[in-house]
Amino acid sequence: MKKNLLFSALLLLSGKALLGQCPNDNTAYLSGAAPTVVGNSVVAQQTWAGEFNRVTGMVAGNTYRISTCSTATFDSEITIYPANGGSPVGYDDDGCGVAGGPSSIDFVPAVTGDYDILLDQFQCQNNQIDMDVTITLIATGGGSSNPPDLTIPVVVHVVYNTAGQNISDAQIASQLEALNADYRKINSDLSLVPSVYRSLAADYKIEFCLADRDPSGAVTNGITRTQTSITEFGPDNLMKSAASGGHDPWNPQKYLNLWVCNLGGGLLGYAQFPADLATSPQTDGVVIGYTYFGTIGTATAPFNKGRTATHEVGHWLNLRHIWGDDVCGDDFVGDTPTQEASNAQCPSFPHVTCSNGPNGDMFMNFMDYVDDACMQLFTEGQKTRSWASINLTRSQLATSQGCSTVGIDEQVLTPVRIFPNPTAGVIRIDASALPGRRILIDLLDVTGRQLLPQVEVDGIEQSLDLSSFSNGLYLLRLSGGDGSTLVHRIALER
């Protein structure tokens, strides 16, 4: 049997006895290392139904998407086994959102090690077919294995003059994803940082969430929308007040206020430093031009990877520009090299200024002025500076209820996994960690209106198909029957 594969080797597998699986080649599998960079994939091509593919080095807590979605229409199954034998630890049929079609599962290993991916056609109707399977690293350090030290509630105030400036919920969700990737050091382009600087890259242990409670405690989607007669704003804070054609901030001690509007004069965005919070709370926050916000929709290259917000939130967390806003200036961070001035576009490495050779400017730092595709890291020194400011000036963020899920005794239901999120259509609810527990599931819009009939999960996995709904944010409410309730925000993106 000829193989056209990106996996590295064909080996023999012994000790596997599986009833009900397609018999072809159950003693053969291919072996390849799991991807290690978020967004990267390994692919096995033309894998016959009934074969095991061994994926080595899968890390506990990481999320891997295992998918046959690139294969045509036949009905495939995916079953995941520990490589050392034992019972299945993952299964999917029809996970690409089409019944009777390819499969996809988001798998989070409980133990670091090697895993065998068994592919079948559903019910072994034909084992003489082949399919491609792709294993993609979706996130690192997920779940409780690497939780953030601080989750910052975000409210996005969209201030628009034209319909095109009224960006979508999905575009807003894409910006939150970019912020979280950059501040958690799981951005897929981190590998582009020169090795001499990559060791300095920091996981801020900070995450951002769209608020689900407003300052009064009411349920919200974390987005306000205000139509204005002002066609173009400048760095004058007019968008931050209803009296001047914008929207008033939510409590700046408890929320990160992000305004999105039409900025003129070539301005991408601007922010207020924490030192001004005490004297000017009404203007605290970050402003981003609507063509530089998020990664989809109106986001425009070369500023379409969400890094304008990453940069400006850095200022909001007390970071200076890396060149210190002076010729060979000081950004008050010890592990960022002194550089002469700002950089633009994508310089070649090394770019030596201010006698900072041999490695030169750290132009790939988020606090420089290069294109989005060319900035990839914060340093440990920047993280230390920001956290000092958080603990001194923004300490009330730690007690904010802006991202507290709605309900009573939420911890009872936290073992339930909701994935993938964002989703292209199908949401899976895995309640296997609560065997025998009756859990009711409701899908709501952001106003609380029920959109689908209530379904019940009893210690098993349940799917909800959202493919008939428009892109945007939805609420998934879990009720435990004992007064416990948990609400998840779900982003639908296609």
Residue pairs with C-beta under 8 A, 6 or more apart in sequence:
1 25
1 48
2 46
3 10
3 30
3 45
3 46
4 45
4 46
5 30
5 44
5 45
5 46
5 47
6 32
6 42
6 43
6 44
6 45
7 30
7 31
7 32
7 42
7 43
7 44
7 53
8 30
8 31
8 32
8 33
9 30
9 31
10 28
10 29
10 30
11 28
11 29
11 30
11 31
11 54
12 27
12 28
13 26
13 27
13 28
13 29
13 52
13 54
13 116
14 27
15 85
16 26
16 27
16 52
16 81
16 85
16 116
18 26
18 118
20 124
21 50
21 79
21 118
21 120
21 124
22 49
22 50
22 120
22 121
22 124
22 127
23 50
23 124
23 127
24 48
24 49
24 50
24 51
24 127
24 128
25 48
25 50
25 51
26 50
26 51
26 52
28 51
28 52
29 51
29 52
29 53
29 54
29 116
30 44
30 47
30 51
30 53
30 54
31 53
31 54
31 55
31 56
32 42
32 44
32 53
32 54
32 55
32 56
33 42
33 55
33 56
33 57
34 42
34 55
34 56
34 57
34 58
34 59
34 64
34 135
34 137
35 41
35 42
35 64
35 135
35 136
35 137
36 57
36 137
37 137
37 188
37 190
37 191
38 137
38 138
38 139
38 140
38 181
38 186
38 187
38 188
39 136
39 137
39 188
40 136
40 137
40 188
41 134
41 135
41 136
41 137
42 55
42 134
42 135
43 132
43 133
43 134
43 135
44 53
44 132
44 133
45 132
46 130
46 131
46 132
47 53
47 119
47 130
47 131
47 132
47 133
48 127
48 128
48 129
48 130
49 76
49 119
49 120
49 121
49 124
49 126
49 127
49 128
49 129
49 130
49 131
50 118
50 119
50 120
50 124
50 127
51 118
51 119
52 81
52 116
52 117
52 118
53 116
53 117
53 119
53 133
54 83
54 114
54 115
54 116
54 117
55 64
55 114
55 115
55 116
55 117
55 135
56 83
56 114
57 112
57 113
57 114
58 64
58 109
58 112
58 113
58 114
58 115
59 109
59 112
59 140
60 109
60 110
60 111
60 112
60 145
61 108
61 109
61 140
61 141
61 142
61 143
61 144
61 145
61 146
62 108
62 109
62 137
62 139
62 140
62 141
62 142
63 106
63 107
63 108
63 137
63 138
63 139
63 140
63 142
63 419
64 106
64 107
64 108
64 109
64 135
64 136
64 137
64 138
65 104
65 105
65 106
65 107
65 134
65 135
65 136
65 138
65 420
66 78
66 80
66 90
66 92
66 104
66 105
66 106
66 107
66 117
66 133
66 134
66 135
67 95
67 96
67 102
67 103
67 104
67 105
67 133
67 134
67 135
67 136
68 76
68 78
68 96
68 102
68 103
68 104
68 119
68 131
68 132
68 133
68 134
69 96
69 102
69 103
69 104
69 134
70 102
70 132
70 134
71 102
71 131
71 132
72 102
73 100
73 101
73 102
74 101
74 102
74 121
74 126
74 129
74 131
75 93
75 94
75 100
75 101
75 121
75 122
75 125
76 93
76 101
76 102
76 103
76 119
76 120
76 121
76 122
76 131
77 91
77 92
77 93
77 103
77 118
77 119
77 120
77 121
77 122
78 90
78 91
78 92
78 93
78 95
78 103
78 104
78 105
78 117
78 118
78 119
78 133
79 88
79 90
79 91
79 117
79 118
79 120
80 88
80 89
80 90
80 91
80 105
80 107
80 115
80 116
80 117
80 118
81 87
81 88
81 89
81 115
81 116
81 118
82 89
82 111
82 113
82 114
82 115
82 116
83 113
83 114
83 115
83 116
84 113
84 114
89 107
89 109
89 110
89 115
90 105
90 107
91 105
92 103
92 104
92 105
93 103
93 122
94 100
94 101
94 103
95 102
95 103
95 104
95 105
95 426
95 428
96 102
96 103
96 104
96 426
97 424
97 425
97 426
97 465
97 467
100 122
102 131
106 138
106 419
106 420
106 428
107 115
108 142
108 143
108 417
109 115
117 133
117 135
119 131
119 133
120 127
121 127
121 129
138 420
139 186
140 146
140 186
141 184
141 186
148 184
148 205
148 206
148 207
149 205
149 206
150 205
150 206
150 207
150 390
150 397
150 398
151 206
151 207
151 208
151 209
151 403
152 206
152 207
152 208
152 209
152 255
152 256
152 397
152 400
152 403
153 209
153 210
153 211
153 213
153 222
153 254
153 255
153 256
153 397
153 400
153 402
153 403
154 176
154 208
154 209
154 210
154 211
154 222
154 255
154 256
154 258
155 210
155 211
155 214
155 220
155 222
155 223
155 224
155 249
155 250
155 255
155 256
155 257
155 258
155 402
156 172
156 175
156 210
156 222
156 223
156 224
156 258
156 259
156 260
157 224
157 226
157 239
157 246
157 247
157 249
157 257
157 258
157 259
157 260
158 165
158 166
158 167
158 172
158 223
158 224
158 225
158 226
158 260
158 261
158 290
159 226
159 228
159 230
159 233
159 239
159 245
159 246
159 247
159 259
159 260
159 261
160 166
160 167
160 225
160 226
160 227
160 228
160 261
160 262
160 290
161 227
161 228
161 229
161 230
161 231
161 262
164 298
165 261
165 262
165 290
165 298
166 225
166 227
167 260
167 290
167 293
167 294
167 297
167 298
168 297
168 471
168 472
169 221
169 223
169 471
169 472
169 473
169 491
170 296
170 297
170 422
170 471
170 472
170 491
170 492
170 493
171 293
171 294
171 295
171 296
171 297
171 298
171 299
172 210
172 223
172 260
172 293
172 294
173 210
173 294
173 422
173 473
173 491
173 493
174 294
174 295
174 296
174 297
174 299
174 306
174 493
175 293
175 294
175 295
175 306
175 309
176 208
176 209
176 210
177 295
177 306
177 422
178 187
178 294
178 295
178 305
178 306
178 307
178 309
178 310
179 208
179 306
179 309
179 310
179 313
180 186
180 207
180 208
181 187
181 188
182 306
182 307
182 310
182 366
182 378
183 203
183 204
183 206
183 207
183 208
183 310
183 313
183 378
184 203
184 204
184 205
184 206
184 207
185 201
185 202
185 203
185 204
185 377
185 378
187 376
189 373
189 376
190 198
190 201
190 376
190 377
191 198
192 364
192 376
193 201
193 364
193 376
193 377
194 349
194 350
194 359
194 364
196 359
197 359
197 362
197 364
197 377
198 377
200 335
200 377
200 379
200 380
200 381
201 376
201 377
201 378
201 379
201 380
202 377
202 378
202 379
202 380
202 382
202 383
203 383
204 378
204 383
204 386
204 387
208 256
209 222
209 402
209 403
209 489
210 221
210 222
210 223
210 403
210 473
210 489
211 220
211 222
211 250
211 255
211 402
211 403
212 219
212 220
212 221
212 222
212 402
212 403
212 404
212 405
212 406
212 475
212 487
212 489
213 219
213 220
213 401
213 402
213 403
213 404
213 406
214 220
214 250
214 402
215 250
215 251
215 254
215 255
217 401
219 406
219 446
219 448
219 475
219 487
220 446
221 446
221 473
221 489
222 402
223 473
224 247
226 242
226 246
226 247
228 239
228 245
228 246
228 261
229 245
230 238
230 239
230 245
230 246
231 262
232 262
232 263
232 264
233 239
233 246
233 261
233 262
233 263
233 264
233 287
234 263
234 264
234 265
234 267
235 267
235 270
235 287
237 283
237 287
238 244
238 245
238 246
239 245
239 246
239 247
239 259
239 261
239 287
240 246
240 247
240 248
240 249
240 257
240 259
240 282
240 283
240 285
240 287
241 247
241 248
241 282
242 248
246 259
246 261
247 259
248 282
249 255
249 257
249 281
249 282
249 283
249 284
249 285
250 257
250 402
252 277
252 281
252 284
252 285
253 277
253 281
253 394
253 396
253 397
253 400
254 396
254 397
254 399
254 400
254 401
254 402
255 400
255 402
256 285
256 286
256 313
256 316
256 397
257 284
257 285
257 286
258 285
258 286
258 287
258 288
258 309
259 285
259 286
259 287
259 288
260 287
260 288
260 289
260 290
260 293
261 287
261 289
261 290
262 289
262 290
263 269
263 287
263 288
263 289
263 290
267 289
268 288
268 289
268 292
268 303
268 308
269 286
269 287
269 288
269 289
269 292
269 308
269 309
269 311
269 312
270 286
270 287
270 312
270 315
271 285
271 286
271 287
271 312
271 313
271 315
271 316
272 280
272 283
272 284
272 285
272 286
272 315
272 316
273 315
273 316
273 318
274 316
274 317
274 318
274 389
274 393
274 394
275 318
275 393
276 283
276 284
277 284
277 393
277 394
278 393
285 316
286 309
286 312
286 313
286 315
286 316
287 312
288 308
288 309
288 312
289 308
290 298
291 298
291 299
291 300
291 303
292 299
292 300
292 303
292 304
292 308
293 299
293 306
293 308
293 309
294 306
295 304
295 305
295 306
296 493
299 305
299 306
301 372
302 345
302 371
302 372
302 373
303 371
303 372
304 372
305 372
305 373
306 372
307 366
307 372
307 375
308 372
310 366
310 375
311 366
311 367
311 375
314 366
314 367
314 378
314 382
314 386
317 386
317 389
317 390
317 394
318 385
318 386
318 388
318 389
318 393
319 331
319 333
319 367
319 378
319 382
319 385
319 386
320 331
320 332
320 333
320 367
321 331
321 342
321 367
321 368
321 369
322 331
322 333
322 336
322 339
322 361
322 362
322 365
322 367
322 368
323 329
323 331
323 339
323 340
323 341
323 342
323 368
324 330
324 331
324 332
324 338
327 340
327 341
328 338
328 339
328 340
328 353
328 354
329 338
330 338
331 367
332 385
333 379
333 381
333 382
333 385
334 381
335 379
335 380
335 381
336 362
336 365
336 367
336 379
336 381
336 382
337 354
337 356
337 359
337 360
337 361
337 362
338 354
338 356
339 353
339 354
339 356
339 360
339 361
339 362
339 363
340 353
340 354
340 361
341 353
342 368
342 369
343 351
343 361
343 363
343 368
343 369
343 370
344 369
344 370
344 371
345 370
345 371
345 374
346 370
346 371
346 373
346 374
347 361
347 363
347 370
347 374
349 360
349 363
349 364
350 357
350 358
350 359
350 360
350 361
351 360
351 361
351 363
352 358
352 360
352 361
353 360
353 361
361 368
362 368
362 379
363 370
363 374
363 375
364 370
364 374
364 375
364 376
364 377
365 375
365 377
365 378
365 379
365 382
366 375
366 376
366 377
366 378
367 378
367 382
368 375
390 397
404 410
405 486
405 487
405 488
406 485
406 487
407 484
407 485
407 486
407 487
408 483
408 484
408 485
409 482
409 483
409 484
410 484
410 485
410 486
412 480
412 482
412 484
413 434
413 439
413 478
413 480
413 484
413 485
413 486
414 486
415 431
415 433
415 434
416 429
416 430
416 431
416 433
416 434
416 439
416 457
416 478
416 486
417 428
417 429
417 430
417 433
418 427
418 428
418 429
418 430
418 476
418 488
418 490
419 427
419 428
419 430
420 427
420 428
421 427
421 488
421 490
421 491
422 490
422 491
422 492
422 493
423 466
423 490
423 491
423 492
423 493
424 467
424 492
424 493
424 494
425 465
425 466
425 467
425 492
425 494
426 463
426 464
426 465
426 466
426 467
427 463
427 464
427 466
427 476
427 490
428 461
428 462
428 463
429 439
429 441
429 457
429 461
429 462
429 463
429 464
429 476
429 478
430 461
431 437
431 439
431 457
431 458
431 459
431 460
431 461
431 462
432 459
432 460
432 461
434 459
435 459
436 458
436 459
437 458
437 459
437 480
438 456
438 457
438 458
438 480
438 481
439 456
439 457
439 458
439 478
439 479
439 480
439 481
440 454
440 455
440 456
440 457
440 478
440 479
440 481
441 454
441 455
441 456
441 457
441 462
441 464
441 476
441 477
441 478
441 479
442 450
442 452
442 454
442 476
442 477
442 479
443 450
443 451
443 452
443 464
443 466
443 474
443 475
443 476
443 477
444 450
444 451
444 474
444 475
444 476
444 477
445 451
445 474
445 475
446 473
446 474
446 475
448 475
451 469
451 474
452 464
455 462
455 464
456 462
464 476
466 474
466 490
466 492
469 492
470 492
471 492
471 493
471 494
472 491
472 492
473 489
473 490
473 491
473 492
474 489
474 490
474 491
474 492
475 487
475 488
475 489
475 490
476 487
476 488
476 489
476 490
477 485
477 486
477 487
478 485
478 486
478 487
478 488
479 485
480 486
